[in-house]
Every structure is written in C-alpha cells, then in structure tokens.
C-alpha cells in the first residue's frame, strides 16, 4: 500500500515528521508500505539522509505550506501547491491509499470534503478519538469537534460509523454503543439526547447499551461513545490535560495515565469519507507521526471504507423500499 504524508504539517515539522518516518521504517512496523513524503524540497531533502538504507519512500515536492492560522477554504484555494493540497491530490488520483497530516485541521477537513468527498448516504463526516479504559483497552469517542451542533440522525450515523471502526480496525467482535448523557435512565438529558435514544435503540445495525454518564468514560460499559462535537471536544481536551498535569508537570508514572498520551495513537481518523485520512495533533512528535502511519496502514487494510460504503448503500436501499411500500 502507498500512504501520503504531509511532512510540513505540525509545529515541529518537517524534522519530527521525518524522524517519525525513520522510526516507522526502522521498526518495520508495517512491511510493504510505501510512503510519499510531501513537502518543501529545501527543508526536507537534507533530512532524508537519516532514513535507513532501503527505506521504501518517494519525495513529492510541494512549493507552499498552509499555516496553522490560515482560513482553511481560502488557503486551499489560493495555495493549490501546498503540502496539504498536493497530498489530497495524490489521494484523489489514486496514487495513495491514505493521507496523513498534522497541519491546519480545518484545511485537512475541507480538503477531505472537496477531494475524496463524503460517502453517499453519510450526512456528516465525523472525527473519532480513543479514550483510555482502566482495563487497558480504549473506547472510541465521536464526534470530538467537527460537528458542534447535531441532530439525532447525525448521532445515529456516528454510532454506525464508530461501530464499524471498532469492529474492523480494533477487532472488537460486537461493539457496544453508549449515548453520553447526564443520567442512565431513558428519558434523561436534553432534547437531542432524548430524541436520539429511541433511534439508537431501534437501529438493528448496532448494539445499543443505553445512556452512559461522564463517570463511565473510562470504564468497560461500552466500546463506542456517541455525542455531539461540542461535548466530545471538551471531553477530549480534558483528557489531554489530565496527562499533561499529572505526567508532564508532576512527573507521576502510572500505566493507566500513560494511555492518555496522544502519541500512542497518533491522530484522529475522519470517518464517513471515501478514503482514509488521519489528522494529527499540531504538536505531533516523531512517535506520534510513526503511530499515525501505522494507524493509516491498519485502516487501509481493514476494509473499513468499503464496509462503510456497503452499509450506507444498504441503508439507502432500505429507505427507498420503505418509501415504495408506504
């Protein structure tokens, strides 16, 4: 498989990005993977000497870089030769099976929407993030920031996308879905939660476990946690702060606490689009870049994208048959 990597994206690029590539090849983390390293020639070429002999990569020149604070849509339009623009071009042309970037998050989202586009039937793409569990595993939380305002049907689709991801990428046999709420009982919560609960309960495509509360986030009560992006982003940023305060500031070593380190999983996948795209943290280190590459390779080989297309095609056909029989 071939994966495109924007080596200019992130606060410490391209140095940390190339170092992550070196780790990936040295560990032989995913044999047979070819990387397309997209970036500025003058900045990147001197760093490539550090890569192991025989590393399976090609350099692809991008003359421009989209800054972290630039307006996503405007920047992509005005900088077609940016590393993000070139990377999505490779993905759209089929020259890469996945694209990774730790640069401007908005530009990555807009680029995905306008190039590989949303899977037919998906109302809104979503981004998902692992949440550590005390038993050593992870729950999948979505949405974590793309969709601040949602309707019940959006959350139902997030549940289906998250279930497919947990099953195919994480190998969870029968993922359980929980609706993040302020109480366990049916009927609790705001209007959105109250309207979403019965839809999730009736959806035969998922295994719905009911409402879960904030105290259940790190437990084994479910495998996929669904919420709107406003709440999900607050939860995600709070989890990141826990690691920062106790590990980095107070130097506390603990196995469970260590799982909060974002570098272990690298980035967040965009679910519901026609090709694998991974968005990395702006402060991504070499370890984070290495794990993003591994995550992208696992996503490609899992058949997740094909499964999403088939699932939502089936849903569309079911809706059409229902309309005809009505």
C-alpha positions, 0 to 999 in steps of 0.5 A: 500500500502507498500512504501520503504524508504531509511532512510540513504539517505540525509545529515541529515539522518537517524534522519530527515528521521525518524522524517519525518516518525513520522510526516507522521504517526502522521498526518495520512496523508495517512491511510493504508500505510505501510512503510519499513524503510531501513537502518543501524540497529545501527543508526536507531533502537534507533530512532524508539522509537519516532514513535507513538504507532501503527505506521504501519512500518517494519525495513529492515536492510541494512549493507552499505550506498552509499555516496553522492560522490560515482560513482553511477554504481560502488557503486551499484555494489560493495555495493549490501547491501546498503540502496539504493540497498536493497530498489530497491530490495524490489521494484523489488520483489514486496514487495513495491509499491514505493521507496523513497530516498534522497541519491546519485541521480545518484545511485537512477537513475541507480538503477531505470534503472537496477531494475524496468527498463524503460517502453517499448516504453519510450526512456528516463526516465525523472525527473519532478519538480513543479514550483510555479504559482502566482495563487497558483497552480504549473506547472510541469517542465521536464526534470530538469537534467537527460537528458542534451542533447535531441532530439525532440522525447525525448521532445515529450515523456516528454510532454506525460509523464508530461501530464499524471502526471498532469492529474492523480496525480494533477487532472488537467482535460486537461493539457496544454503543453508549449515548453520553448523557447526564443520567442512565435512565431513558428519558434523561438529558436534553432534547437531542439526547432524548430524541436520539435514544429511541433511534439508537435503540431501534437501529438493528445495525448496532448494539445499543447499551443505553445512556452512559454518564461522564463517570463511565468514560473510562470504564468497560460499559461500552466500546463506542461513545456517541455525542455531539462535537461540542461535548466530545471536544471538551471531553477530549481536551480534558483528557489531554490535560489530565496527562499533561498535569499529572505526567508532564508537570508532576512527573507521576508514572502510572500505566493507566495515565500513560494511555492518555498520551496522544502519541500512542495513537497518533491522530484522529481518523475522519470517518464517513469519507471515501478514503482514509485520512488521519489528522494529527495533533499540531504538536505531533512528535516523531512517535506520534507521526510513526503511530499515525502511519501505522494507524493509516496502514491498519485502516487501509487494510481493514476494509473499513471504507468499503464496509462503510460504503456497503452499509450506507448503500444498504441503508439507502436501499432500505429507505427507498423500499420503505418509501415504495411500500408506504 
